């Protein structure tokens, strides 16, 4: 007995591309606010008299909170609609940024930006990754590359724009604007999210669901088709590959994020203006966009191992350049 006659078919336009666009702007908006922290660094630490270690510790708290909560977010996405989860975390992020404009001490700073925003930001990674993996198989690398190229676009646009506006309104008012922008854009984009192609009578990669003998396709059959392959969570946790990828991500992401936090303050210490220092992030963003899309597409054809190795070698080379960076051009080269 057919449970439901699903008429939706992949004719012309595949809704998976809407998922990519919505996820792209969610990631872009969240990361644009996050990558702007380097612009806020000196004004905040200067006003309160905090040292750089005290100020930058908030990013470590933020990252650790997001890492622990990421697993819980993954389970939520498996049980509930990603749209509703993203709406909730969009509101949380927006409110947190607005409250940042009212902080008066270090405890509030750590609690809001470190813990609460870390919780909100955890959905920014998990939900887009899950959705792209559900909606795409053959073009999964390209889809992930497009969505997470938003990291680079955020680096390109947000720091210089934030630095320019902050000169006029100050860091507290800037956080209010940021909170409103983050909530409005991410909430609108979240409304377009759908948990899987099966919800629309489709299969991944723009394939229409095959017609059943009684003139329709059962929802049960579609879900069975979509989950026929792959490992369970317990099986995944027992594989060495999973832990190796996790360690690689840990050792890559943590130092890179620390550099993002300190890059603008450090470069201004070298005598570079705030606007010029923010433009270093723009150069990094351009390289990020090009790299994520092109390497994502290449990985679909040639596999991810070689691409991963090349990426790590380039990161190491950039880090060595930063050690001896004393001019704007060297900063640009390291960022690229």
C-alpha positions as CSV (number, residue, x, y, z in Angstrom):
1,X,0.0,0.0,0.0
2,X,1.5,3.3,-1.0
3,X,1.7,5.7,1.9
4,X,1.7,8.9,-0.1
5,X,1.5,9.7,-3.8
6,X,4.4,12.1,-4.3
7,X,4.2,14.1,-7.4
8,X,7.3,16.3,-7.1
9,X,9.8,15.5,-9.8
10,X,13.1,17.0,-10.8
11,X,12.1,18.9,-13.9
12,X,14.4,21.7,-14.9
13,X,15.4,23.1,-11.6
14,X,16.7,21.0,-8.6
15,X,15.8,22.4,-5.2
16,X,19.1,21.2,-3.9
17,X,20.6,24.4,-5.4
18,X,18.2,26.5,-3.3
19,X,19.6,24.6,-0.3
20,X,23.1,25.6,-1.4
21,X,22.2,29.2,-1.8
22,X,20.4,29.4,1.6
23,X,23.3,27.6,3.4
24,X,25.8,29.9,1.6
25,X,24.2,33.1,3.0
26,X,23.8,31.6,6.4
27,X,27.4,30.7,6.6
28,X,28.5,34.0,5.1
29,X,26.5,36.1,7.5
30,X,27.6,34.1,10.6
31,X,31.2,34.1,9.6
32,X,31.2,37.8,8.5
33,X,30.3,38.7,12.1
34,X,32.9,36.2,13.5
35,X,35.8,37.2,11.3
36,X,35.2,40.9,12.3
37,X,36.4,40.1,15.8
38,X,39.9,41.2,15.0
39,X,38.6,44.7,14.3
40,X,36.9,44.8,17.7
41,X,40.0,43.4,19.5
42,X,41.9,46.6,20.3
43,X,38.9,48.9,21.0
44,X,37.4,46.4,23.5
45,X,40.7,45.5,25.2
46,X,41.7,49.1,25.2
47,X,38.5,50.3,26.9
48,X,38.6,47.7,29.6
49,X,42.4,47.5,30.0
50,X,42.5,43.8,29.2
51,X,45.7,42.1,28.0
52,X,45.8,40.3,24.7
53,X,45.8,36.9,26.4
54,X,42.7,37.8,28.4
55,X,40.9,39.1,25.3
56,X,41.8,36.3,22.9
57,X,40.9,33.6,25.4
58,X,37.3,34.2,24.5
59,X,37.9,32.7,21.1
60,X,39.3,29.5,22.7
61,X,36.2,29.3,24.8
62,X,34.0,29.9,21.8
63,X,35.7,27.2,19.7
64,X,35.7,24.6,22.5
65,X,32.0,25.3,23.2
66,X,31.1,24.9,19.5
67,X,33.2,21.7,19.3
68,X,31.3,20.0,22.2
69,X,27.9,21.2,21.1
70,X,28.5,20.2,17.5
71,X,27.7,16.6,18.4
72,X,24.5,17.5,20.1
73,X,23.5,19.7,17.2
74,X,24.0,16.7,14.9
75,X,21.6,14.6,16.9
76,X,19.1,17.4,16.9
77,X,19.3,17.7,13.1
78,X,18.6,13.9,12.8
79,X,15.4,14.3,14.9
80,X,14.0,17.7,14.1
81,X,13.6,19.9,11.1
82,X,16.9,21.8,10.3
83,X,14.8,24.9,9.4
84,X,13.5,25.2,13.0
85,X,16.8,24.5,14.6
86,X,18.5,27.2,12.4
87,X,15.8,29.7,13.3
88,X,16.4,29.2,17.0
89,X,20.2,29.5,16.7
90,X,19.8,32.6,14.4
91,X,17.8,34.3,17.1
92,X,20.4,33.2,19.7
93,X,23.3,34.7,17.7
94,X,21.4,37.9,17.0
95,X,20.5,38.5,20.7
96,X,24.1,37.6,21.8
97,X,25.6,40.3,19.5
98,X,23.1,42.9,20.7
99,X,23.9,42.0,24.3
100,X,27.6,42.4,23.6
101,X,27.0,46.1,23.2
102,X,26.1,46.2,26.9
103,X,29.1,44.3,28.5
104,X,30.8,45.8,31.4
105,X,33.3,43.1,32.5
106,X,35.4,40.1,31.5
107,X,32.9,37.5,32.9
108,X,30.1,38.9,30.7
109,X,32.5,38.9,27.7
110,X,33.4,35.3,28.2
111,X,29.8,34.2,28.9
112,X,28.3,35.9,25.9
113,X,30.9,35.7,23.2
114,X,32.6,32.6,24.4
115,X,29.8,30.3,25.6
116,X,26.5,31.6,24.2
117,X,27.8,32.6,20.8
118,X,29.8,29.4,20.7
119,X,26.6,27.5,21.0
120,X,24.9,29.5,18.3
121,X,27.9,29.2,15.9
122,X,28.0,25.4,16.2
123,X,24.9,25.1,14.0
124,X,26.6,27.2,11.4
125,X,28.9,24.3,10.6
126,X,26.7,21.2,11.3
127,X,23.5,22.1,9.5
128,X,24.9,23.1,6.1
129,X,27.2,20.1,6.1
130,X,24.4,17.7,6.9
131,X,22.1,19.2,4.3
132,X,24.6,19.2,1.5
133,X,25.5,15.6,2.2
134,X,21.8,14.7,2.1
135,X,21.0,16.6,-1.1
136,X,24.1,15.7,-3.1
137,X,26.2,12.6,-3.8
138,X,28.0,13.0,-7.2
139,X,28.4,16.8,-6.7
140,X,28.9,16.7,-3.0
141,X,32.4,18.1,-3.1
142,X,31.3,21.0,-5.3
143,X,28.3,21.7,-3.2
144,X,30.3,21.8,0.0
145,X,33.0,23.9,-1.7
146,X,30.4,26.5,-2.8
147,X,28.7,26.7,0.6
148,X,31.9,27.0,2.6
149,X,33.5,29.4,0.1
150,X,31.3,31.8,2.1
151,X,34.1,31.7,4.7
152,X,36.4,33.3,2.2
153,X,33.8,35.8,1.1
154,X,33.2,36.8,4.7
155,X,36.9,37.4,5.1
156,X,36.9,39.5,2.0
157,X,34.1,41.8,2.9
158,X,33.4,41.9,6.6
159,X,36.7,43.1,8.2
160,X,37.3,46.2,6.0
161,X,33.6,47.1,6.1
162,X,33.4,46.7,9.8
163,X,36.6,48.8,10.3
164,X,35.2,51.6,8.2
165,X,31.8,51.7,10.0
166,X,33.3,51.4,13.4
167,X,35.1,54.7,13.0
168,X,31.7,56.4,12.8
169,X,29.6,54.5,15.3
170,X,31.9,52.8,17.8
171,X,32.2,49.2,18.7
172,X,29.1,49.0,21.0
173,X,26.7,50.4,18.4
174,X,28.4,48.2,15.7
175,X,27.5,45.1,17.7
176,X,23.8,46.2,17.8
177,X,23.8,46.5,14.0
178,X,25.6,43.2,13.7
179,X,23.1,41.4,15.8
180,X,20.1,42.7,13.8
181,X,21.8,41.9,10.5
182,X,22.8,38.4,11.6
183,X,19.3,37.5,12.8
184,X,17.3,38.9,9.8
185,X,19.5,37.3,7.1
186,X,20.0,33.9,8.6
187,X,16.3,33.6,9.7
188,X,15.1,34.4,6.2
189,X,17.5,31.9,4.7
190,X,16.5,29.3,7.2
191,X,12.9,29.4,6.0
192,X,14.1,27.9,2.7
193,X,15.8,24.9,4.2
194,X,14.4,21.4,3.7
195,X,15.7,18.4,5.7
196,X,16.2,16.0,2.7
197,X,15.2,15.6,-1.0
198,X,12.9,12.8,0.1
199,X,10.6,15.4,1.7
200,X,9.9,16.8,-1.8
201,X,9.7,13.4,-3.5
202,X,13.2,13.5,-4.9
203,X,16.5,11.7,-4.6
204,X,19.9,13.3,-4.3
205,X,21.6,14.9,-7.4
206,X,18.4,16.0,-9.1
207,X,17.0,12.5,-9.6
208,X,13.2,12.2,-9.5
209,X,11.8,9.5,-7.4
210,X,11.0,6.4,-9.5
211,X,7.3,5.7,-9.9
212,X,5.8,2.9,-7.9
213,X,3.6,0.2,-9.3
214,X,0.5,1.8,-7.9
215,X,1.2,5.2,-9.3
216,X,3.3,6.7,-6.5
217,X,6.3,6.4,-4.3
218,X,6.1,5.7,-0.6
219,X,7.9,7.9,1.8
220,X,9.2,4.8,3.5
221,X,10.8,3.6,0.3
222,X,12.4,6.9,-0.4
223,X,13.9,7.1,3.1
224,X,15.1,3.5,2.8
225,X,16.7,4.3,-0.6
226,X,18.5,7.4,0.9
227,X,19.9,5.5,3.9
228,X,20.8,2.2,2.3
229,X,24.5,2.9,2.3
230,X,26.8,4.4,4.9
231,X,27.9,3.8,8.5
232,X,26.0,4.2,11.7
233,X,27.4,6.6,14.4
234,X,28.8,3.7,16.4
235,X,30.4,2.2,13.4
236,X,31.9,5.5,12.4
237,X,33.4,6.1,15.9
238,X,35.2,2.8,15.6
239,X,37.0,3.7,12.3
240,X,40.5,5.1,12.5
241,X,39.8,7.3,9.5
242,X,37.2,9.3,11.5
243,X,39.6,10.0,14.3
244,X,42.4,10.9,11.9
245,X,40.2,13.4,10.1
246,X,39.1,14.8,13.5
247,X,42.8,15.3,14.6
248,X,43.8,16.8,11.3
249,X,40.9,19.3,11.6
250,X,41.9,20.1,15.2
251,X,45.5,20.8,14.4
252,X,44.6,22.8,11.4
253,X,41.6,24.8,12.6
254,X,42.9,25.9,16.0
255,X,46.1,27.7,14.9
256,X,44.3,29.2,11.9
257,X,41.5,30.7,14.0
258,X,44.1,32.0,16.5
259,X,45.8,33.8,13.6
260,X,42.5,35.2,12.4
261,X,42.0,36.7,15.9
262,X,45.5,38.2,16.2
263,X,46.2,39.1,12.6
264,X,44.8,42.7,12.6
265,X,46.2,43.6,16.0
266,X,49.6,42.2,15.1
267,X,49.8,43.9,11.8
268,X,48.8,47.3,13.3
269,X,51.7,46.8,15.7
270,X,53.9,46.6,12.7
271,X,52.8,50.1,11.7
272,X,50.0,49.1,9.3
273,X,46.8,51.1,9.5
274,X,43.6,49.4,10.6
275,X,42.0,49.6,7.1
276,X,45.1,48.2,5.4
277,X,45.3,45.5,8.1
278,X,41.7,44.5,7.4
279,X,42.5,44.3,3.7
280,X,44.9,41.4,4.6
281,X,41.8,39.4,5.5
282,X,40.3,40.4,2.1
283,X,43.3,38.8,0.3
284,X,42.9,35.7,2.4
285,X,39.2,35.6,1.6
286,X,39.8,35.8,-2.2
287,X,42.2,32.8,-1.9
288,X,39.7,31.0,0.3
289,X,36.8,31.4,-2.2
290,X,38.9,30.3,-5.2
291,X,40.4,27.4,-3.3
292,X,37.2,26.0,-1.7
293,X,35.2,25.9,-5.0
294,X,38.0,24.7,-7.3
295,X,39.4,22.1,-4.8
296,X,35.9,20.9,-4.0
297,X,35.2,20.4,-7.7
298,X,38.6,18.7,-8.2
299,X,38.0,16.4,-5.2
300,X,34.8,15.0,-6.9
301,X,37.0,13.8,-9.7
302,X,40.3,12.8,-8.2
303,X,39.5,12.2,-4.5
304,X,40.2,14.2,-1.4
305,X,43.4,12.8,0.0
306,X,45.8,14.5,-2.4
307,X,43.8,17.8,-2.1
308,X,44.0,17.6,1.7
309,X,47.7,17.1,1.6
310,X,48.2,20.1,-0.8
311,X,46.0,22.2,1.5
312,X,48.1,21.4,4.6
313,X,51.4,22.1,2.8
314,X,50.1,25.5,1.7
315,X,48.9,26.4,5.2
316,X,52.3,25.5,6.7
317,X,54.0,27.7,4.0
318,X,51.8,30.6,4.9
319,X,52.5,30.2,8.6
320,X,56.3,30.4,8.0
321,X,55.8,33.5,5.9
322,X,53.9,35.2,8.8
323,X,56.7,34.5,11.2
324,X,58.9,37.0,9.2
325,X,56.1,39.3,8.0
326,X,57.1,43.0,8.6
327,X,55.5,44.6,5.5
328,X,52.1,44.7,4.0
329,X,53.2,42.8,0.9
330,X,54.5,39.9,2.9
331,X,51.2,39.8,4.9
332,X,49.3,39.7,1.6
333,X,51.5,36.8,0.3
334,X,51.0,34.8,3.5
335,X,47.3,35.4,3.4
336,X,47.1,34.2,-0.2
